[in-house]
Amino acid sequence: MARFDGACHCGRLKVAFETPSPAALSLRACQCSFCRRHGARNVSDPAGSLAISAEAASLHRYRFGRKGIDMLICGECGTYVAALCEIDGALYATLNITGADIQGLTLGAAEPVDYEEETDAARLARRRAKWTPASLTLAA
C-alpha cells in the first residue's frame, strides 16, 4: 500500500490515504456548485482506506442539496478536505487532494463529472462501489 498524508491549511484536519495502486487512480472534478467553488479535485479507491482525524471543535460538517453526505470543512481555516457518508453502518469518503494538500500523488487533470441526474439509489450504489472505506477520529 502506498500512503499519502495531508491536512487542511491550519493542520487541524488530517488525512492518511492508502491505495494499493496510485498510478491507476483518476481525479474527478465534481461539477456541483460546492465543489466548483472550492476547486475540488477528488480521488477515491474502494480498495484503499482513508483515515480522517480532527479536533472535534474544529470539524465542521456541511450538508446541502439532497443532504446525503457531510462535506468535512475545517472550522478554523475553512478548507474543504473530504466528503463523507455512512452506508449500512460503514463510512465511505472521497478525498479532495487540493484541500488536503496531498503531495506526491500526481494524477494529471481532473475529469469533470456531473451527478445531478442520478437518483438517490444510484448515488448510494456509486458511493458504496467507488468511494474509499473511511474512518473518522475526533480528538477533544
A tleap script that builds the chain and sets N, CA, C and O, in Angstrom:
source leaprc.protein.ff14SB
mol = sequence {
  NMET ALA ARG PHE ASP GLY ALA CYS HIE CYS
  GLY ARG LEU LYS VAL ALA PHE GLU THR PRO
  SER PRO ALA ALA LEU SER LEU ARG ALA CYS
  GLN CYS SER PHE CYS ARG ARG HIE GLY ALA
  ARG ASN VAL SER ASP PRO ALA GLY SER LEU
  ALA ILE SER ALA GLU ALA ALA SER LEU HIE
  ARG TYR ARG PHE GLY ARG LYS GLY ILE ASP
  MET LEU ILE CYS GLY GLU CYS GLY THR TYR
  VAL ALA ALA LEU CYS GLU ILE ASP GLY ALA
  LEU TYR ALA THR LEU ASN ILE THR GLY ALA
  ASP ILE GLN GLY LEU THR LEU GLY ALA ALA
  GLU PRO VAL ASP TYR GLU GLU GLU THR ASP
  ALA ALA ARG LEU ALA ARG ARG ARG ALA LYS
  TRP THR PRO ALA SER LEU THR LEU ALA CALA
}
set mol.1.N position { 0.844 -1.189 0.000 }
set mol.1.CA position { 0.000 0.000 0.000 }
set mol.1.C position { 0.882 1.244 0.000 }
set mol.1.O position { 1.860 1.337 0.742 }
set mol.2.N position { 0.512 2.184 -0.844 }
set mol.2.CA position { 1.171 3.497 -0.840 }
set mol.2.C position { 0.347 4.404 0.068 }
set mol.2.O position { -0.884 4.374 0.038 }
set mol.3.N position { 1.030 5.204 0.870 }
set mol.3.CA position { 0.342 6.091 1.801 }
set mol.3.C position { 0.659 7.548 1.476 }
set mol.3.O position { 1.804 7.910 1.202 }
set mol.4.N position { -0.390 8.373 1.514 }
set mol.4.CA position { -0.265 9.801 1.262 }
set mol.4.C position { -0.926 10.542 2.419 }
set mol.4.O position { -2.109 10.350 2.699 }
set mol.5.N position { -0.150 11.388 3.083 }
set mol.5.CA position { -0.655 12.156 4.212 }
set mol.5.C position { -0.933 13.588 3.787 }
set mol.5.O position { -0.261 14.136 2.913 }
set mol.6.N position { -1.930 14.179 4.415 }
set mol.6.CA position { -2.257 15.569 4.124 }
set mol.6.C position { -3.040 16.186 5.260 }
set mol.6.O position { -3.363 15.523 6.246 }
set mol.7.N position { -3.342 17.462 5.110 }
set mol.7.CA position { -4.083 18.182 6.142 }
set mol.7.C position { -4.661 19.454 5.536 }
set mol.7.O position { -4.273 19.891 4.453 }
set mol.8.N position { -5.597 20.027 6.271 }
set mol.8.CA position { -6.128 21.329 5.879 }
set mol.8.C position { -5.025 22.373 6.046 }
set mol.8.O position { -3.918 22.040 6.468 }
set mol.9.N position { -5.310 23.603 5.726 }
set mol.9.CA position { -4.308 24.671 5.768 }
set mol.9.C position { -3.707 24.854 7.158 }
set mol.9.O position { -2.496 25.039 7.280 }
set mol.10.N position { -4.527 24.807 8.205 }
set mol.10.CA position { -4.013 25.028 9.564 }
set mol.10.C position { -3.575 23.739 10.259 }
set mol.10.O position { -2.973 23.791 11.331 }
set mol.11.N position { -3.867 22.593 9.664 }
set mol.11.CA position { -3.420 21.320 10.211 }
set mol.11.C position { -4.349 20.668 11.216 }
set mol.11.O position { -3.989 19.648 11.804 }
set mol.12.N position { -5.533 21.223 11.432 }
set mol.12.CA position { -6.445 20.642 12.426 }
set mol.12.C position { -7.221 19.435 11.888 }
set mol.12.O position { -7.671 18.597 12.669 }
set mol.13.N position { -7.383 19.337 10.571 }
set mol.13.CA position { -7.987 18.159 9.944 }
set mol.13.C position { -6.877 17.447 9.179 }
set mol.13.O position { -6.268 18.020 8.276 }
set mol.14.N position { -6.622 16.202 9.544 }
set mol.14.CA position { -5.549 15.438 8.929 }
set mol.14.C position { -6.117 14.221 8.228 }
set mol.14.O position { -7.144 13.678 8.638 }
set mol.15.N position { -5.443 13.794 7.168 }
set mol.15.CA position { -5.866 12.598 6.442 }
set mol.15.C position { -4.664 11.709 6.152 }
set mol.15.O position { -3.536 12.177 5.996 }
set mol.16.N position { -4.945 10.417 6.087 }
set mol.16.CA position { -3.966 9.427 5.641 }
set mol.16.C position { -4.694 8.557 4.626 }
set mol.16.O position { -5.576 7.779 4.989 }
set mol.17.N position { -4.325 8.687 3.356 }
set mol.17.CA position { -4.956 7.967 2.254 }
set mol.17.C position { -4.030 6.845 1.817 }
set mol.17.O position { -2.869 7.083 1.484 }
set mol.18.N position { -4.546 5.618 1.818 }
set mol.18.CA position { -3.761 4.469 1.383 }
set mol.18.C position { -4.420 3.837 0.176 }
set mol.18.O position { -5.641 3.691 0.119 }
set mol.19.N position { -3.592 3.463 -0.789 }
set mol.19.CA position { -4.070 2.849 -2.012 }
set mol.19.C position { -3.050 1.826 -2.490 }
set mol.19.O position { -1.845 2.065 -2.406 }
set mol.20.N position { -3.522 0.681 -2.994 }
set mol.20.CA position { -2.582 -0.317 -3.490 }
set mol.20.C position { -1.989 0.043 -4.850 }
set mol.20.O position { -0.927 -0.463 -5.213 }
set mol.21.N position { -2.658 0.907 -5.601 }
set mol.21.CA position { -2.167 1.226 -6.948 }
set mol.21.C position { -2.412 2.688 -7.295 }
set mol.21.O position { -3.380 3.000 -7.990 }
set mol.22.N position { -1.546 3.600 -6.820 }
set mol.22.CA position { -1.741 5.032 -7.071 }
set mol.22.C position { -1.773 5.391 -8.554 }
set mol.22.O position { -2.488 6.315 -8.943 }
set mol.23.N position { -1.027 4.692 -9.377 }
set mol.23.CA position { -0.978 5.011 -10.808 }
set mol.23.C position { -2.308 4.727 -11.506 }
set mol.23.O position { -2.578 5.286 -12.569 }
set mol.24.N position { -3.131 3.872 -10.926 }
set mol.24.CA position { -4.410 3.520 -11.544 }
set mol.24.C position { -5.539 4.474 -11.158 }
set mol.24.O position { -6.639 4.377 -11.702 }
set mol.25.N position { -5.286 5.380 -10.243 }
set mol.25.CA position { -6.321 6.314 -9.790 }
set mol.25.C position { -6.561 7.409 -10.810 }
set mol.25.O position { -5.693 7.731 -11.621 }
set mol.26.N position { -7.753 7.973 -10.751 }
set mol.26.CA position { -8.056 9.130 -11.592 }
set mol.26.C position { -8.727 10.200 -10.741 }
set mol.26.O position { -9.442 9.903 -9.784 }
set mol.27.N position { -8.481 11.436 -11.109 }
set mol.27.CA position { -9.078 12.577 -10.411 }
set mol.27.C position { -10.409 12.944 -11.031 }
set mol.27.O position { -10.604 12.825 -12.241 }
set mol.28.N position { -11.326 13.392 -10.182 }
set mol.28.CA position { -12.624 13.866 -10.646 }
set mol.28.C position { -12.822 15.307 -10.201 }
set mol.28.O position { -12.400 15.702 -9.114 }
set mol.29.N position { -13.458 16.069 -11.044 }
set mol.29.CA position { -13.843 17.440 -10.703 }
set mol.29.C position { -15.364 17.490 -10.731 }
set mol.29.O position { -15.973 17.733 -11.773 }
set mol.30.N position { -15.969 17.258 -9.568 }
set mol.30.CA position { -17.427 17.299 -9.465 }
set mol.30.C position { -17.895 18.684 -9.897 }
set mol.30.O position { -17.269 19.694 -9.578 }
set mol.31.N position { -18.994 18.713 -10.619 }
set mol.31.CA position { -19.493 19.975 -11.146 }
set mol.31.C position { -20.599 20.602 -10.303 }
set mol.31.O position { -21.255 21.544 -10.747 }
set mol.32.N position { -20.813 20.083 -9.083 }
set mol.32.CA position { -21.789 20.745 -8.206 }
set mol.32.C position { -21.228 22.105 -7.795 }
set mol.32.O position { -20.022 22.339 -7.869 }
set mol.33.N position { -22.102 22.981 -7.368 }
set mol.33.CA position { -21.671 24.338 -7.039 }
set mol.33.C position { -20.670 24.358 -5.884 }
set mol.33.O position { -19.759 25.186 -5.886 }
set mol.34.N position { -20.813 23.475 -4.904 }
set mol.34.CA position { -19.889 23.443 -3.771 }
set mol.34.C position { -18.481 23.079 -4.239 }
set mol.34.O position { -17.526 23.795 -3.941 }
set mol.35.N position { -18.350 21.991 -4.954 }
set mol.35.CA position { -17.021 21.540 -5.404 }
set mol.35.C position { -16.380 22.533 -6.372 }
set mol.35.O position { -15.176 22.777 -6.297 }
set mol.36.N position { -17.165 23.102 -7.272 }
set mol.36.CA position { -16.610 24.098 -8.194 }
set mol.36.C position { -16.065 25.293 -7.437 }
set mol.36.O position { -14.980 25.783 -7.751 }
set mol.37.N position { -16.804 25.769 -6.441 }
set mol.37.CA position { -16.378 26.946 -5.683 }
set mol.37.C position { -15.146 26.685 -4.822 }
set mol.37.O position { -14.427 27.616 -4.457 }
set mol.38.N position { -14.907 25.410 -4.499 }
set mol.38.CA position { -13.746 25.063 -3.685 }
set mol.38.C position { -12.581 24.533 -4.522 }
set mol.38.O position { -11.544 24.170 -3.966 }
set mol.39.N position { -12.733 24.483 -5.836 }
set mol.39.CA position { -11.653 23.989 -6.687 }
set mol.39.C position { -11.298 22.547 -6.384 }
set mol.39.O position { -10.139 22.148 -6.498 }
set mol.40.N position { -12.293 21.766 -5.998 }
set mol.40.CA position { -12.053 20.391 -5.558 }
set mol.40.C position { -11.582 19.494 -6.700 }
set mol.40.O position { -12.098 19.535 -7.817 }
set mol.41.N position { -10.594 18.695 -6.372 }
set mol.41.CA position { -10.126 17.607 -7.235 }
set mol.41.C position { -10.142 16.368 -6.359 }
set mol.41.O position { -9.295 16.199 -5.482 }
set mol.42.N position { -11.119 15.502 -6.608 }
set mol.42.CA position { -11.397 14.383 -5.721 }
set mol.42.C position { -10.857 13.061 -6.251 }
set mol.42.O position { -10.792 12.817 -7.456 }
set mol.43.N position { -10.474 12.220 -5.295 }
set mol.43.CA position { -9.993 10.881 -5.616 }
set mol.43.C position { -10.575 9.914 -4.589 }
set mol.43.O position { -10.802 10.279 -3.436 }
set mol.44.N position { -10.808 8.697 -5.016 }
set mol.44.CA position { -11.252 7.641 -4.107 }
set mol.44.C position { -10.756 6.310 -4.646 }
set mol.44.O position { -10.440 6.178 -5.828 }
set mol.45.N position { -10.694 5.327 -3.756 }
set mol.45.CA position { -10.240 3.993 -4.129 }
set mol.45.C position { -10.933 2.977 -3.224 }
set mol.45.O position { -10.624 2.896 -2.035 }
set mol.46.N position { -11.870 2.200 -3.776 }
set mol.46.CA position { -12.576 1.221 -2.945 }
set mol.46.C position { -11.657 0.131 -2.384 }
set mol.46.O position { -12.035 -0.571 -1.446 }
set mol.47.N position { -10.468 -0.014 -2.944 }
set mol.47.CA position { -9.509 -0.996 -2.432 }
set mol.47.C position { -8.550 -0.382 -1.415 }
set mol.47.O position { -7.686 -1.073 -0.875 }
set mol.48.N position { -8.702 0.900 -1.158 }
set mol.48.CA position { -7.812 1.608 -0.244 }
set mol.48.C position { -8.487 1.923 1.073 }
set mol.48.O position { -9.459 1.273 1.460 }
set mol.49.N position { -7.961 2.929 1.761 }
set mol.49.CA position { -8.554 3.393 3.012 }
set mol.49.C position { -8.233 4.875 3.188 }
set mol.49.O position { -7.235 5.382 2.676 }
set mol.50.N position { -9.101 5.543 3.919 }
set mol.50.CA position { -8.888 6.958 4.239 }
set mol.50.C position { -9.171 7.149 5.719 }
set mol.50.O position { -10.300 6.966 6.175 }
set mol.51.N position { -8.137 7.520 6.465 }
set mol.51.CA position { -8.285 7.823 7.887 }
set mol.51.C position { -8.302 9.337 8.039 }
set mol.51.O position { -7.372 10.024 7.615 }
set mol.52.N position { -9.356 9.845 8.641 }
set mol.52.CA position { -9.513 11.278 8.857 }
set mol.52.C position { -9.468 11.509 10.365 }
set mol.52.O position { -10.172 10.840 11.122 }
set mol.53.N position { -8.652 12.443 10.792 }
set mol.53.CA position { -8.614 12.791 12.215 }
set mol.53.C position { -8.732 14.300 12.338 }
set mol.53.O position { -8.216 15.054 11.514 }
set mol.54.N position { -9.419 14.718 13.381 }
set mol.54.CA position { -9.672 16.149 13.543 }
set mol.54.C position { -9.871 16.499 15.000 }
set mol.54.O position { -10.263 15.655 15.806 }
set mol.55.N position { -9.604 17.732 15.327 }
set mol.55.CA position { -10.002 18.278 16.611 }
set mol.55.C position { -11.514 18.469 16.528 }
set mol.55.O position { -12.006 19.154 15.631 }
set mol.56.N position { -12.242 17.875 17.447 }
set mol.56.CA position { -13.701 17.905 17.388 }
set mol.56.C position { -14.253 19.316 17.249 }
set mol.56.O position { -15.204 19.542 16.501 }
set mol.57.N position { -13.663 20.261 17.964 }
set mol.57.CA position { -14.156 21.642 17.921 }
set mol.57.C position { -13.889 22.314 16.581 }
set mol.57.O position { -14.527 23.313 16.251 }
set mol.58.N position { -12.951 21.774 15.805 }
set mol.58.CA position { -12.592 22.395 14.529 }
set mol.58.C position { -13.288 21.770 13.330 }
set mol.58.O position { -13.251 22.336 12.237 }
set mol.59.N position { -13.915 20.625 13.510 }
set mol.59.CA position { -14.563 19.954 12.375 }
set mol.59.C position { -15.947 20.524 12.144 }
set mol.59.O position { -16.782 20.545 13.048 }
set mol.60.N position { -16.181 20.984 10.933 }
set mol.60.CA position { -17.498 21.479 10.547 }
set mol.60.C position { -18.033 20.557 9.463 }
set mol.60.O position { -17.347 20.282 8.478 }
set mol.61.N position { -19.249 20.082 9.644 }
set mol.61.CA position { -19.911 19.236 8.640 }
set mol.61.C position { -20.967 20.087 7.944 }
set mol.61.O position { -21.823 20.691 8.590 }
set mol.62.N position { -20.892 20.123 6.635 }
set mol.62.CA position { -21.839 20.920 5.859 }
set mol.62.C position { -22.604 19.990 4.931 }
set mol.62.O position { -22.005 19.203 4.199 }
set mol.63.N position { -23.918 20.079 4.963 }
set mol.63.CA position { -24.782 19.303 4.061 }
set mol.63.C position { -25.602 20.275 3.234 }
set mol.63.O position { -26.089 21.290 3.732 }
set mol.64.N position { -25.745 19.940 1.954 }
set mol.64.CA position { -26.583 20.772 1.088 }
set mol.64.C position { -27.295 19.859 0.100 }
set mol.64.O position { -27.110 18.642 0.129 }
set mol.65.N position { -28.096 20.434 -0.759 }
set mol.65.CA position { -28.791 19.648 -1.779 }
set mol.65.C position { -29.631 18.542 -1.167 }
set mol.65.O position { -30.553 18.803 -0.394 }
set mol.66.N position { -29.306 17.307 -1.515 }
set mol.66.CA position { -30.075 16.150 -1.032 }
set mol.66.C position { -29.689 15.716 0.381 }
set mol.66.O position { -30.286 14.788 0.927 }
set mol.67.N position { -28.715 16.368 0.965 }
set mol.67.CA position { -28.292 16.144 2.349 }
set mol.67.C position { -27.849 14.707 2.612 }
set mol.67.O position { -28.075 14.175 3.699 }
set mol.68.N position { -27.224 14.082 1.627 }
set mol.68.CA position { -26.792 12.692 1.759 }
set mol.68.C position { -25.363 12.504 2.215 }
set mol.68.O position { -24.971 11.397 2.584 }
set mol.69.N position { -24.572 13.575 2.195 }
set mol.69.CA position { -23.163 13.458 2.598 }
set mol.69.C position { -22.768 14.658 3.448 }
set mol.69.O position { -23.387 15.720 3.396 }
set mol.70.N position { -21.721 14.449 4.229 }
set mol.70.CA position { -21.134 15.535 5.005 }
set mol.70.C position { -19.894 16.021 4.284 }
set mol.70.O position { -18.981 15.240 4.016 }
set mol.71.N position { -19.856 17.288 3.972 }
set mol.71.CA position { -18.646 17.902 3.456 }
set mol.71.C position { -17.844 18.282 4.695 }
set mol.71.O position { -18.320 19.056 5.526 }
set mol.72.N position { -16.638 17.748 4.828 }
set mol.72.CA position { -15.833 17.998 6.013 }
set mol.72.C position { -14.955 19.218 5.777 }
set mol.72.O position { -14.099 19.231 4.893 }
set mol.73.N position { -15.189 20.234 6.583 }
set mol.73.CA position { -14.537 21.533 6.435 }
set mol.73.C position { -13.902 21.900 7.770 }
set mol.73.O position { -14.491 21.678 8.829 }
set mol.74.N position { -12.722 22.451 7.714 }
set mol.74.CA position { -12.081 22.931 8.934 }
set mol.74.C position { -12.764 24.222 9.374 }
set mol.74.O position { -12.859 25.178 8.604 }
set mol.75.N position { -13.235 24.241 10.607 }
set mol.75.CA position { -13.885 25.424 11.156 }
set mol.75.C position { -12.910 26.550 11.454 }
set mol.75.O position { -13.331 27.683 11.686 }
set mol.76.N position { -11.626 26.260 11.450 }
set mol.76.CA position { -10.610 27.279 11.713 }
set mol.76.C position { -10.166 27.954 10.415 }
set mol.76.O position { -10.253 29.176 10.292 }
set mol.77.N position { -9.686 27.161 9.437 }
set mol.77.CA position { -9.135 27.760 8.215 }
set mol.77.C position { -10.100 27.714 7.030 }
set mol.77.O position { -9.842 28.344 6.005 }
set mol.78.N position { -11.210 26.976 7.155 }
set mol.78.CA position { -12.222 26.946 6.107 }
set mol.78.C position { -11.940 26.017 4.951 }
set mol.78.O position { -12.625 26.097 3.932 }
set mol.79.N position { -10.958 25.137 5.064 }
set mol.79.CA position { -10.591 24.247 3.969 }
set mol.79.C position { -11.525 23.051 3.886 }
set mol.79.O position { -11.812 22.405 4.893 }
set mol.80.N position { -12.003 22.758 2.668 }
set mol.80.CA position { -12.796 21.555 2.398 }
set mol.80.C position { -11.821 20.410 2.123 }
set mol.80.O position { -11.025 20.478 1.186 }
set mol.81.N position { -11.887 19.352 2.950 }
set mol.81.CA position { -10.917 18.261 2.875 }
set mol.81.C position { -11.500 16.993 2.265 }
set mol.81.O position { -10.833 16.342 1.462 }
set mol.82.N position { -12.722 16.629 2.625 }
set mol.82.CA position { -13.285 15.360 2.152 }
set mol.82.C position { -14.798 15.399 2.245 }
set mol.82.O position { -15.378 16.240 2.932 }
set mol.83.N position { -15.428 14.462 1.532 }
set mol.83.CA position { -16.865 14.236 1.659 }
set mol.83.C position { -17.025 12.851 2.270 }
set mol.83.O position { -16.318 11.915 1.896 }
set mol.84.N position { -17.952 12.723 3.206 }
set mol.84.CA position { -18.100 11.504 3.987 }
set mol.84.C position { -19.562 11.101 4.029 }
set mol.84.O position { -20.440 11.950 4.178 }
set mol.85.N position { -19.828 9.799 3.896 }
set mol.85.CA position { -21.196 9.309 4.054 }
set mol.85.C position { -21.169 7.972 4.787 }
set mol.85.O position { -20.168 7.255 4.775 }
set mol.86.N position { -22.280 7.662 5.415 }
set mol.86.CA position { -22.431 6.382 6.098 }
set mol.86.C position { -23.433 5.549 5.319 }
set mol.86.O position { -24.530 6.008 5.001 }
set mol.87.N position { -23.041 4.318 5.015 }
set mol.87.CA position { -23.916 3.388 4.309 }
set mol.87.C position { -23.912 2.079 5.088 }
set mol.87.O position { -22.870 1.441 5.238 }
set mol.88.N position { -25.070 1.688 5.577 }
set mol.88.CA position { -25.205 0.446 6.346 }
set mol.88.C position { -24.170 0.341 7.460 }
set mol.88.O position { -23.577 -0.717 7.670 }
set mol.89.N position { -23.958 1.441 8.167 }
set mol.89.CA position { -23.062 1.441 9.304 }
set mol.89.C position { -21.587 1.599 8.981 }
set mol.89.O position { -20.768 1.672 9.897 }
set mol.90.N position { -21.224 1.652 7.708 }
set mol.90.CA position { -19.827 1.823 7.300 }
set mol.90.C position { -19.632 3.211 6.708 }
set mol.90.O position { -20.532 3.749 6.064 }
set mol.91.N position { -18.445 3.794 6.931 }
set mol.91.CA position { -18.129 5.112 6.386 }
set mol.91.C position { -17.390 4.978 5.061 }
set mol.91.O position { -16.535 4.110 4.891 }
set mol.92.N position { -17.741 5.857 4.131 }
set mol.92.CA position { -17.091 5.941 2.824 }
set mol.92.C position { -16.795 7.410 2.559 }
set mol.92.O position { -17.551 8.289 2.972 }
set mol.93.N position { -15.683 7.672 1.862 }
set mol.93.CA position { -15.303 9.059 1.620 }
set mol.93.C position { -14.661 9.225 0.250 }
set mol.93.O position { -14.178 8.275 -0.367 }
set mol.94.N position { -14.679 10.460 -0.189 }
set mol.94.CA position { -13.893 10.876 -1.333 }
set mol.94.C position { -13.011 12.023 -0.846 }
set mol.94.O position { -13.476 12.902 -0.120 }
set mol.95.N position { -11.761 12.014 -1.239 }
set mol.95.CA position { -10.768 12.948 -0.726 }
set mol.95.C position { -10.520 14.071 -1.714 }
set mol.95.O position { -10.302 13.828 -2.900 }
set mol.96.N position { -10.554 15.298 -1.224 }
set mol.96.CA position { -10.206 16.466 -2.024 }
set mol.96.C position { -8.696 16.663 -1.890 }
set mol.96.O position { -8.233 17.212 -0.891 }
set mol.97.N position { -7.929 16.225 -2.880 }
set mol.97.CA position { -6.466 16.292 -2.760 }
set mol.97.C position { -5.963 17.730 -2.794 }
set mol.97.O position { -4.854 18.004 -2.337 }
set mol.98.N position { -6.756 18.645 -3.326 }
set mol.98.CA position { -6.376 20.055 -3.305 }
set mol.98.C position { -6.482 20.594 -1.884 }
set mol.98.O position { -5.533 21.192 -1.377 }
set mol.99.N position { -7.620 20.391 -1.243 }
set mol.99.CA position { -7.835 20.885 0.108 }
set mol.99.C position { -6.929 20.226 1.130 }
set mol.99.O position { -6.482 20.876 2.074 }
set mol.100.N position { -6.654 18.936 0.953 }
set mol.100.CA position { -5.800 18.212 1.898 }
set mol.100.C position { -4.325 18.380 1.574 }
set mol.100.O position { -3.466 17.864 2.290 }
set mol.101.N position { -4.026 19.100 0.500 }
set mol.101.CA position { -2.649 19.369 0.100 }
set mol.101.C position { -1.828 18.087 0.018 }
set mol.101.O position { -0.742 17.984 0.590 }
set mol.102.N position { -2.373 17.112 -0.709 }
set mol.102.CA position { -1.695 15.824 -0.863 }
set mol.102.C position { -0.534 15.992 -1.831 }
set mol.102.O position { -0.724 16.336 -2.997 }
set mol.103.N position { 0.664 15.745 -1.333 }
set mol.103.CA position { 1.876 15.842 -2.147 }
set mol.103.C position { 2.257 14.443 -2.648 }
set mol.103.O position { 2.035 13.447 -1.961 }
set mol.104.N position { 2.819 14.385 -3.824 }
set mol.104.CA position { 3.326 13.126 -4.348 }
set mol.104.C position { 2.313 12.287 -5.084 }
set mol.104.O position { 2.673 11.258 -5.655 }
set mol.105.N position { 1.071 12.687 -5.092 }
set mol.105.CA position { 0.038 11.951 -5.814 }
set mol.105.C position { -0.275 12.730 -7.086 }
set mol.105.O position { -1.170 13.575 -7.107 }
set mol.106.N position { 0.471 12.434 -8.142 }
set mol.106.CA position { 0.308 13.160 -9.403 }
set mol.106.C position { -0.571 12.335 -10.328 }
set mol.106.O position { -0.177 11.264 -10.791 }
set mol.107.N position { -1.751 12.842 -10.585 }
set mol.107.CA position { -2.736 12.093 -11.359 }
set mol.107.C position { -3.188 12.804 -12.620 }
set mol.107.O position { -4.102 12.332 -13.297 }
set mol.108.N position { -2.579 13.913 -12.945 }
set mol.108.CA position { -2.967 14.637 -14.148 }
set mol.108.C position { -4.207 15.482 -13.936 }
set mol.108.O position { -4.575 15.806 -12.807 }
set mol.109.N position { -4.834 15.827 -15.026 }
set mol.109.CA position { -6.012 16.692 -14.978 }
set mol.109.C position { -7.214 15.944 -14.412 }
set mol.109.O position { -7.352 14.734 -14.594 }
set mol.110.N position { -8.073 16.677 -13.731 }
set mol.110.CA position { -9.285 16.102 -13.164 }
set mol.110.C position { -10.371 16.047 -14.232 }
set mol.110.O position { -10.587 17.015 -14.961 }
set mol.111.N position { -11.050 14.912 -14.316 }
set mol.111.CA position { -12.146 14.736 -15.278 }
set mol.111.C position { -13.419 15.341 -14.702 }
set mol.111.O position { -13.832 14.965 -13.605 }
set mol.112.N position { -14.050 16.272 -15.418 }
set mol.112.CA position { -15.312 16.835 -14.933 }
set mol.112.C position { -16.399 15.748 -14.882 }
set mol.112.O position { -16.573 14.992 -15.838 }
set mol.113.N position { -17.116 15.680 -13.769 }
set mol.113.CA position { -18.210 14.722 -13.615 }
set mol.113.C position { -19.442 15.450 -13.100 }
set mol.113.O position { -19.334 16.398 -12.322 }
set mol.114.N position { -20.602 15.006 -13.534 }
set mol.114.CA position { -21.861 15.625 -13.131 }
set mol.114.C position { -22.813 14.519 -12.686 }
set mol.114.O position { -23.178 13.649 -13.476 }
set mol.115.N position { -23.207 14.558 -11.431 }
set mol.115.CA position { -24.070 13.527 -10.859 }
set mol.115.C position { -25.497 14.025 -10.647 }
set mol.115.O position { -26.291 13.360 -9.981 }
set mol.116.N position { -25.824 15.169 -11.197 }
set mol.116.CA position { -27.119 15.803 -10.949 }
set mol.116.C position { -28.312 14.924 -11.327 }
set mol.116.O position { -29.350 14.984 -10.668 }
set mol.117.N position { -28.183 14.119 -12.366 }
set mol.117.CA position { -29.306 13.314 -12.846 }
set mol.117.C position { -29.443 11.970 -12.131 }
set mol.117.O position { -30.401 11.239 -12.384 }
set mol.118.N position { -28.514 11.633 -11.250 }
set mol.118.CA position { -28.585 10.363 -10.529 }
set mol.118.C position { -29.757 10.343 -9.557 }
set mol.118.O position { -30.086 11.354 -8.936 }
set mol.119.N position { -30.373 9.188 -9.438 }
set mol.119.CA position { -31.382 9.000 -8.393 }
set mol.119.C position { -30.652 8.792 -7.064 }
set mol.119.O position { -29.447 8.540 -7.045 }
set mol.120.N position { -31.380 8.897 -5.968 }
set mol.120.CA position { -30.765 8.661 -4.667 }
set mol.120.C position { -30.203 7.246 -4.572 }
set mol.120.O position { -29.122 7.047 -4.019 }
set mol.121.N position { -30.923 6.268 -5.104 }
set mol.121.CA position { -30.453 4.873 -5.072 }
set mol.121.C position { -29.178 4.708 -5.891 }
set mol.121.O position { -28.265 3.993 -5.478 }
set mol.122.N position { -29.107 5.367 -7.055 }
set mol.122.CA position { -27.908 5.270 -7.895 }
set mol.122.C position { -26.713 5.938 -7.212 }
set mol.122.O position { -25.592 5.440 -7.311 }
set mol.123.N position { -26.936 7.048 -6.527 }
set mol.123.CA position { -25.850 7.718 -5.801 }
set mol.123.C position { -25.298 6.822 -4.699 }
set mol.123.O position { -24.086 6.686 -4.533 }
set mol.124.N position { -26.200 6.227 -3.962 }
set mol.124.CA position { -25.791 5.344 -2.883 }
set mol.124.C position { -24.973 4.164 -3.418 }
set mol.124.O position { -23.938 3.810 -2.854 }
set mol.125.N position { -25.446 3.565 -4.504 }
set mol.125.CA position { -24.735 2.428 -5.111 }
set mol.125.C position { -23.363 2.851 -5.626 }
set mol.125.O position { -22.394 2.112 -5.457 }
set mol.126.N position { -23.260 4.022 -6.250 }
set mol.126.CA position { -21.976 4.501 -6.763 }
set mol.126.C position { -21.007 4.752 -5.610 }
set mol.126.O position { -19.839 4.372 -5.685 }
set mol.127.N position { -21.482 5.380 -4.564 }
set mol.127.CA position { -20.601 5.669 -3.429 }
set mol.127.C position { -20.114 4.380 -2.764 }
set mol.127.O position { -18.943 4.272 -2.401 }
set mol.128.N position { -21.000 3.417 -2.608 }
set mol.128.CA position { -20.613 2.142 -1.995 }
set mol.128.C position { -19.578 1.428 -2.868 }
set mol.128.O position { -18.657 0.799 -2.346 }
set mol.129.N position { -19.721 1.520 -4.164 }
set mol.129.CA position { -18.827 0.802 -5.084 }
set mol.129.C position { -17.514 1.535 -5.348 }
set mol.129.O position { -16.488 0.893 -5.572 }
set mol.130.N position { -17.529 2.872 -5.326 }
set mol.130.CA position { -16.352 3.624 -5.793 }
set mol.130.C position { -15.650 4.474 -4.737 }
set mol.130.O position { -14.486 4.832 -4.916 }
set mol.131.N position { -16.320 4.799 -3.661 }
set mol.131.CA position { -15.672 5.636 -2.655 }
set mol.131.C position { -14.751 4.796 -1.776 }
set mol.131.O position { -14.819 3.567 -1.790 }
set mol.132.N position { -13.913 5.449 -1.030 }
set mol.132.CA position { -12.907 4.804 -0.197 }
set mol.132.C position { -13.495 4.470 1.188 }
set mol.132.O position { -14.117 5.330 1.811 }
set mol.133.N position { -13.305 3.245 1.667 }
set mol.133.CA position { -13.670 2.960 3.048 }
set mol.133.C position { -12.913 3.928 3.971 }
set mol.133.O position { -11.720 4.170 3.787 }
set mol.134.N position { -13.618 4.470 4.954 }
set mol.134.CA position { -13.037 5.557 5.744 }
set mol.134.C position { -13.254 5.353 7.237 }
set mol.134.O position { -14.106 4.580 7.674 }
set mol.135.N position { -12.450 6.078 7.992 }
set mol.135.CA position { -12.637 6.171 9.442 }
set mol.135.C position { -12.503 7.627 9.829 }
set mol.135.O position { -11.800 8.393 9.169 }
set mol.136.N position { -13.174 8.007 10.894 }
set mol.136.CA position { -13.119 9.379 11.397 }
set mol.136.C position { -12.839 9.325 12.897 }
set mol.136.O position { -13.596 8.724 13.659 }
set mol.137.N position { -11.759 9.949 13.306 }
set mol.137.CA position { -11.366 10.019 14.709 }
set mol.137.C position { -11.385 11.474 15.156 }
set mol.137.O position { -10.731 12.326 14.555 }
set mol.138.N position { -12.136 11.750 16.210 }
set mol.138.CA position { -12.236 13.102 16.727 }
set mol.138.C position { -11.527 13.180 18.077 }
set mol.138.O position { -11.747 12.348 18.957 }
set mol.139.N position { -10.680 14.184 18.226 }
set mol.139.CA position { -9.969 14.425 19.485 }
set mol.139.C position { -10.625 15.577 20.217 }
set mol.139.O position { -11.174 16.493 19.604 }
set mol.140.N position { -10.563 15.520 21.509 }
set mol.140.CA position { -11.168 16.580 22.338 }
set mol.140.C position { -10.426 17.884 22.188 }
set mol.140.O position { -10.796 18.880 22.811 }
savepdb mol mol.pdb
quit
